[in-house]
Amino acid sequence: MGDYFVIKDAVPNASGPAEDTADLAEKREMVNQRLAERRQRELGEDGGGGDAQSEAQVRAENIISEVKAMREAVKAKMFSLLKEKDSLLPVAMTEELDNVATSLSAAEKHLAQHADMLPIYEVRALQSSFKKVSEEYQAMQSDLQPKKKFGFSGRKNKKAAVSKKEQQPAKPEQGARKSVDLLSFDGYAVSDRQSETIVVGSDAVDAKDVSLRRLRGCTVHVLGSPSTLHATQLDGCTIVCGPVATSVFVDECKETVFALACQQLRVHSTKQTSFFLHVTSRAIIEDCAEVKFGPYSVQYERLDDDYRKAGLDRESNNWKEIDDFNWLARDKASPNWSLLPEEEWRTFKI
């Protein structure tokens, strides 16, 4: 496959102007479209290489799932930030908005980097969804950090004569509030907890997105069948989850234990973490170190029902099959991950 260009989307910094020109967006879409069309031609010219084409299709499906998971992780961060807005100081608010902008930029960059490997209709659909998330982010930024209006101060005696009406906090503009309300995260979120045990039942998580963010020393039991699970910035935690219908996305975690059953697992920037896993595809890691894998063994009362809800095949488990995007050598094992010896396998009884 030939070289391709990386078209990096410009996501506004939370402390700067939130603008992206129409010309840039149009050029970006044109180039990504050409890349996708070229990839389509390459797949068509593969001829008798049925295995190669099948492998390319699986790779494309993995990339699509990963991009979607990154997008949903951004939406989860935005949802969490809206819930916390009243408790954050201005400096902390700016930092959190910057973090969201950085995550959104990384997700859009990941799509742009792999656009030539995806069908053109998938690229267009994902670009459209990212455009909507970007608009929601900009509306949220405008609401949480409105720009200060410039003006000349009056005389001191006029300053002292401020009316009660002027002292009242200004109401947010109706249009901006409406835009923020369009942010859609129909799920269950837990964030900023320390040294707690949290048990979540099926009524709260079934067929919904679950977001776990910035937890330290916590134990979380998710007893149900979520649609997706996002775990971000966990430190020293234990996460035991029932069968997830689609993907689990793990980012920036360390010294944490996961017991997970899912269709797809994506792990980014994570170290010294163990996964007890049931996955029906191949798990993917990137920018990870010292991550270990063992088989999923969880016991709780309605586990069989949750497997049926999730639609997972209990007989199909690829917990040993790990793809490391930072390790391309086929003749040598990646140093970034390993299989747990059988004496270290665990069963989680809830």
Backbone torsions as a table, in degrees:
resi	resn	phi	psi	omega
1	MET	NA	138.3	-178.0
2	GLY	-74.9	174.7	178.1
3	ASP	-71.4	158.1	177.1
4	TYR	-140.6	159.2	-178.4
5	PHE	-85.8	152.4	173.3
6	VAL	-103.0	117.5	179.0
7	ILE	-101.1	105.8	-174.2
8	LYS	-92.0	123.8	178.0
9	ASP	-74.7	144.6	179.1
10	ALA	-96.8	103.3	178.2
11	VAL	-94.4	132.8	-175.3
12	PRO	-63.1	139.8	172.3
13	ASN	-73.5	143.1	-173.1
14	ALA	-63.2	-26.8	-178.1
15	SER	-98.0	4.7	-179.2
16	GLY	-122.9	-171.9	-177.7
17	PRO	-68.5	140.3	-178.2
18	ALA	-102.9	75.2	-176.8
19	GLU	-137.3	148.0	175.3
20	ASP	-142.6	123.9	-173.3
21	THR	-71.3	152.1	178.8
22	ALA	-65.2	-35.5	-179.9
23	ASP	-62.4	-44.1	180.0
24	LEU	-63.3	-44.4	179.9
25	ALA	-62.0	-40.2	-179.2
26	GLU	-67.0	-43.3	179.0
27	LYS	-64.1	-41.0	179.6
28	ARG	-61.9	-43.9	-179.8
29	GLU	-64.8	-39.4	179.8
30	MET	-63.0	-44.8	-178.1
31	VAL	-67.1	-43.4	178.7
32	ASN	-63.0	-34.8	178.1
33	GLN	-65.5	-43.4	178.6
34	ARG	-63.7	-40.2	178.4
35	LEU	-62.5	-43.1	-179.8
36	ALA	-66.3	-39.8	178.4
37	GLU	-63.7	-39.2	178.6
38	ARG	-64.3	-39.3	179.0
39	ARG	-65.4	-38.0	177.1
40	GLN	-60.6	-42.3	178.7
41	ARG	-64.6	-40.2	-179.4
42	GLU	-63.4	-39.9	177.5
43	LEU	-65.4	-37.3	-179.7
44	GLY	-69.9	-31.7	-179.2
45	GLU	-82.5	-3.5	-177.3
46	ASP	-67.7	-16.3	172.0
47	GLY	57.6	-119.9	-174.2
48	GLY	-76.3	-0.7	-178.2
49	GLY	-78.4	66.4	-178.3
50	GLY	-59.6	-41.8	-179.9
51	ASP	-64.2	-41.7	179.6
52	ALA	-63.6	-42.3	179.5
53	GLN	-65.5	-40.3	177.9
54	SER	-63.2	-41.6	178.5
55	GLU	-63.6	-40.4	178.2
56	ALA	-64.2	-36.8	178.9
57	GLN	-66.4	-43.6	178.3
58	VAL	-62.3	-42.3	179.1
59	ARG	-61.2	-43.3	179.3
60	ALA	-62.8	-42.5	179.0
61	GLU	-62.8	-38.5	177.8
62	ASN	-64.2	-42.9	179.9
63	ILE	-64.3	-42.7	179.0
64	ILE	-60.4	-45.3	179.5
65	SER	-63.1	-39.5	-179.3
66	GLU	-67.1	-43.5	178.8
67	VAL	-61.2	-43.8	179.2
68	LYS	-62.6	-40.8	179.1
69	ALA	-63.9	-40.9	177.1
70	MET	-63.2	-40.4	178.0
71	ARG	-62.6	-44.9	-179.0
72	GLU	-67.8	-31.4	176.6
73	ALA	-65.3	-38.4	176.2
74	VAL	-62.9	-45.2	179.3
75	LYS	-62.4	-36.6	178.0
76	ALA	-65.2	-40.5	177.2
77	LYS	-62.9	-41.3	178.8
78	MET	-63.7	-43.4	178.9
79	PHE	-61.6	-44.2	179.8
80	SER	-63.6	-39.8	-179.5
81	LEU	-65.3	-38.8	177.4
82	LEU	-62.6	-36.5	179.7
83	LYS	-70.2	-29.9	-174.3
84	GLU	-96.2	-0.7	-168.2
85	LYS	-57.4	-34.6	-176.4
86	ASP	-74.7	-15.9	-176.6
87	SER	-104.3	-0.2	-176.1
88	LEU	-100.4	136.2	172.5
89	LEU	-72.8	159.4	-178.4
90	PRO	-53.1	-41.5	-179.3
91	VAL	-64.3	-44.1	179.1
92	ALA	-65.9	-36.9	178.1
93	MET	-62.1	-43.6	178.3
94	THR	-61.3	-42.5	179.7
95	GLU	-62.9	-43.1	-179.4
96	GLU	-66.5	-40.7	177.4
97	LEU	-63.7	-39.0	176.5
98	ASP	-62.2	-39.8	179.1
99	ASN	-63.0	-41.4	177.9
100	VAL	-63.4	-45.4	179.8
101	ALA	-60.6	-39.6	179.1
102	THR	-65.2	-42.5	179.5
103	SER	-65.4	-40.0	178.3
104	LEU	-65.3	-41.4	177.6
105	SER	-62.3	-42.2	-179.8
106	ALA	-64.2	-38.9	179.5
107	ALA	-66.1	-44.3	179.5
108	GLU	-67.4	-35.9	176.7
109	LYS	-64.7	-40.9	179.7
110	HIS	-61.4	-41.6	176.3
111	LEU	-63.1	-45.5	-178.1
112	ALA	-63.2	-38.5	-178.3
113	GLN	-66.1	-28.7	-175.5
114	HIS	-112.0	12.3	-175.9
115	ALA	-60.4	-32.8	-177.3
116	ASP	-72.6	-7.4	-180.0
117	MET	-101.4	0.1	-173.7
118	LEU	-115.4	152.7	173.1
119	PRO	-61.0	145.8	-173.9
120	ILE	-61.9	-35.8	-179.1
121	TYR	-67.5	-32.1	177.3
122	GLU	-69.2	-41.2	178.8
123	VAL	-60.5	-46.0	-179.6
124	ARG	-63.0	-42.1	-179.0
125	ALA	-64.4	-42.5	179.9
126	LEU	-68.0	-40.6	177.5
127	GLN	-61.0	-40.7	179.2
128	SER	-63.7	-40.7	-179.6
129	SER	-68.0	-37.0	177.9
130	PHE	-68.5	-33.3	176.6
131	LYS	-61.8	-41.4	178.9
132	LYS	-65.6	-43.4	179.1
133	VAL	-63.3	-40.6	178.6
134	SER	-62.2	-40.1	177.6
135	GLU	-65.1	-39.6	178.2
136	GLU	-65.6	-38.5	177.3
137	TYR	-62.8	-45.9	-178.8
138	GLN	-63.4	-38.8	177.0
139	ALA	-64.9	-41.8	178.6
140	MET	-64.6	-42.6	179.1
141	GLN	-61.2	-43.1	179.4
142	SER	-63.5	-35.1	-179.5
143	ASP	-74.7	-41.5	-175.6
144	LEU	-84.7	-26.3	178.8
145	GLN	-133.7	68.9	179.8
146	PRO	-62.8	142.5	-179.7
147	LYS	-68.0	138.4	177.3
148	LYS	-74.1	136.8	178.8
149	LYS	-83.8	135.8	-179.4
150	PHE	-86.3	138.4	177.2
151	GLY	-168.2	163.7	179.7
152	PHE	-89.9	138.4	179.9
153	SER	-76.9	147.9	178.8
154	GLY	-84.6	-172.3	178.9
155	ARG	-68.9	159.7	-175.0
156	LYS	-59.1	-38.0	-177.7
157	ASN	-67.6	-26.8	175.7
158	LYS	-74.3	-33.7	177.4
159	LYS	-62.6	-38.7	-177.0
160	ALA	-72.8	-16.8	-175.4
161	ALA	-99.3	33.3	179.4
162	VAL	-69.0	131.5	-177.6
163	SER	-77.0	161.1	178.2
164	LYS	-59.9	-35.5	-179.7
165	LYS	-62.1	-40.7	-179.4
166	GLU	-71.8	-24.9	-179.3
167	GLN	-75.0	-20.6	-179.4
168	GLN	-69.6	141.3	180.0
169	PRO	-61.0	138.7	-178.1
170	ALA	-69.6	140.1	177.1
171	LYS	-77.0	141.6	178.0
172	PRO	-64.7	150.0	178.9
173	GLU	-61.3	140.0	-174.6
174	GLN	-60.5	-40.2	-178.6
175	GLY	-64.3	-42.1	-179.5
176	ALA	-65.0	-43.7	179.6
177	ARG	-62.5	-38.9	179.6
178	LYS	-63.3	-39.2	179.8
179	SER	-64.9	-41.2	179.6
180	VAL	-63.5	-38.3	-179.4
181	ASP	-64.9	-15.7	178.7
182	LEU	-74.4	-13.9	179.4
183	LEU	-60.4	121.9	-172.6
184	SER	-110.9	107.3	170.4
185	PHE	-134.5	89.1	-177.3
186	ASP	-88.7	78.0	-175.3
187	GLY	-157.1	-160.2	-176.9
188	TYR	-123.4	126.0	-176.3
189	ALA	-125.5	138.2	173.3
190	VAL	-129.1	128.1	-178.7
191	SER	-148.2	156.0	173.1
192	ASP	54.6	54.7	175.2
193	ARG	-119.7	155.7	178.7
194	GLN	-141.7	131.6	174.2
195	SER	54.1	45.4	177.9
196	GLU	-122.0	154.9	170.4
197	THR	-108.1	122.9	-173.8
198	ILE	-122.5	123.3	179.0
199	VAL	-117.2	124.6	-176.8
200	VAL	-118.0	129.5	-178.7
201	GLY	-90.7	172.6	-175.5
202	SER	-64.3	-30.5	-179.8
203	ASP	-59.9	-30.0	-177.6
204	ALA	-88.4	-23.4	-169.0
205	VAL	-121.8	-16.6	-174.6
206	ASP	-57.0	126.5	177.1
207	ALA	61.6	22.3	179.0
208	LYS	-122.6	163.5	173.3
209	ASP	-80.1	138.3	176.9
210	VAL	-117.1	130.0	-179.1
211	SER	-120.9	124.0	174.8
212	LEU	-117.4	122.2	-171.2
213	ARG	-142.8	134.3	176.5
214	ARG	52.3	58.8	175.2
215	LEU	-108.8	143.8	-178.8
216	ARG	-134.4	121.6	177.0
217	GLY	65.0	28.2	-177.1
218	CYS	-102.8	153.8	169.8
219	THR	-114.0	125.0	-177.6
220	VAL	-124.6	124.7	174.8
221	HIS	-111.8	118.2	177.8
222	VAL	-105.9	100.5	-174.8
223	LEU	-99.6	90.5	-177.6
224	GLY	169.1	-163.5	-178.1
225	SER	-127.7	84.7	179.2
226	PRO	-67.2	161.6	172.4
227	SER	-74.9	-48.4	175.9
228	THR	-141.8	162.6	176.0
229	LEU	-132.8	129.8	177.3
230	HIS	-119.4	124.3	179.1
231	ALA	-124.5	117.3	-173.6
232	THR	-132.5	129.7	175.4
233	GLN	57.0	54.9	174.0
234	LEU	-100.3	139.4	-177.0
235	ASP	-134.1	116.9	175.7
236	GLY	66.0	35.4	-176.8
237	CYS	-107.4	165.4	170.5
238	THR	-124.6	121.0	-177.3
239	ILE	-118.9	116.6	177.6
240	VAL	-116.2	121.5	-173.1
241	CYS	-130.3	142.3	172.5
242	GLY	-69.9	179.1	-175.5
243	PRO	-59.9	127.4	178.9
244	VAL	-96.7	130.8	-172.3
245	ALA	-66.0	-32.7	-177.5
246	THR	-125.9	-102.5	-169.0
247	SER	-113.0	152.6	169.2
248	VAL	-116.4	130.4	-178.5
249	PHE	-120.3	120.4	-177.3
250	VAL	-118.3	129.7	-175.4
251	ASP	-143.0	132.0	173.3
252	GLU	56.6	48.6	176.9
253	CYS	-110.4	154.1	177.1
254	LYS	-148.4	147.7	176.9
255	GLU	47.8	45.4	-177.1
256	THR	-123.3	151.8	178.4
257	VAL	-114.2	128.0	177.5
258	PHE	-117.7	135.4	167.5
259	ALA	-118.1	110.9	-167.7
260	LEU	-136.5	142.7	168.7
261	ALA	-126.7	128.2	-173.5
262	CYS	-163.5	172.2	172.8
263	GLN	-78.6	-42.6	-175.9
264	GLN	-139.7	142.0	177.2
265	LEU	-124.4	129.8	177.0
266	ARG	-125.1	123.9	-176.5
267	VAL	-124.4	124.6	-179.0
268	HIS	-124.3	142.2	168.3
269	SER	46.9	49.5	-175.7
270	THR	-126.1	143.9	-177.6
271	LYS	-142.4	155.3	175.9
272	GLN	49.1	50.1	-175.1
273	THR	-132.4	142.6	-179.0
274	SER	-111.5	142.1	178.2
275	PHE	-123.0	121.6	170.9
276	PHE	-101.4	109.5	-155.1
277	LEU	-126.6	138.9	162.6
278	HIS	-123.1	111.8	-177.8
279	VAL	-136.2	135.5	-175.3
280	THR	-91.0	-8.8	172.3
281	SER	-117.1	-163.1	177.0
282	ARG	-94.1	129.0	177.2
283	ALA	-69.3	150.3	-179.1
284	ILE	-124.2	132.0	173.5
285	ILE	-121.5	153.3	179.4
286	GLU	-153.3	132.6	-179.5
287	ASP	56.8	43.4	-178.6
288	CYS	-116.3	161.3	176.4
289	ALA	-149.3	140.3	176.5
290	GLU	55.1	45.7	173.1
291	VAL	-101.3	140.5	-174.2
292	LYS	-127.3	152.4	-173.9
293	PHE	-131.7	139.3	173.5
294	GLY	-142.1	173.5	-177.6
295	PRO	-76.9	149.4	179.5
296	TYR	-72.9	127.8	176.0
297	SER	-145.5	95.6	-177.6
298	VAL	-127.0	141.0	179.5
299	GLN	-131.3	122.0	168.2
300	TYR	-153.9	169.4	-163.8
301	GLU	-58.2	-43.7	-172.5
302	ARG	-109.7	28.6	-178.0
303	LEU	-60.1	-43.1	-179.1
304	ASP	-60.8	-41.7	177.9
305	ASP	-62.9	-39.7	-179.1
306	ASP	-68.5	-34.6	174.8
307	TYR	-61.6	-41.4	179.7
308	ARG	-65.9	-40.6	178.5
309	LYS	-62.4	-41.4	-178.1
310	ALA	-74.2	-22.3	-178.7
311	GLY	74.3	22.8	179.6
312	LEU	-85.1	141.6	176.6
313	ASP	-85.8	112.1	-176.6
314	ARG	-67.9	-19.5	-178.9
315	GLU	-85.4	-11.2	-177.9
316	SER	-108.9	106.6	-178.8
317	ASN	-137.6	114.2	-178.6
318	ASN	-105.2	41.5	-174.2
319	TRP	-63.1	-20.1	179.0
320	LYS	-88.1	-12.4	-172.5
321	GLU	-96.1	100.7	-174.5
322	ILE	-120.1	130.1	174.4
323	ASP	-103.9	123.1	178.2
324	ASP	-103.1	111.2	-177.6
325	PHE	-68.1	-12.2	177.6
326	ASN	-98.0	4.3	-176.9
327	TRP	-135.9	105.1	-173.7
328	LEU	-99.8	-10.6	-179.1
329	ALA	-67.4	128.3	-179.2
330	ARG	-89.0	-20.0	-174.7
331	ASP	-95.9	4.0	-178.4
332	LYS	-144.8	136.3	-177.4
333	ALA	-69.8	147.5	177.4
334	SER	-66.2	136.9	176.9
335	PRO	-81.2	-1.8	-172.6
336	ASN	-88.8	-14.5	-179.8
337	TRP	-144.6	162.0	179.1
338	SER	-155.0	165.6	175.6
339	LEU	-91.8	137.3	176.8
340	LEU	-69.6	137.0	174.3
341	PRO	-64.9	152.9	-173.2
342	GLU	-57.9	-31.9	-179.3
343	GLU	-69.3	-12.1	178.1
344	GLU	-102.8	2.7	175.4
345	TRP	-66.2	149.2	-176.5
346	ARG	-130.7	150.0	171.0
347	THR	-114.5	129.6	-177.6
348	PHE	-104.9	110.2	179.5
349	LYS	-103.4	123.0	-176.2
350	ILE	-116.5	NA	NA
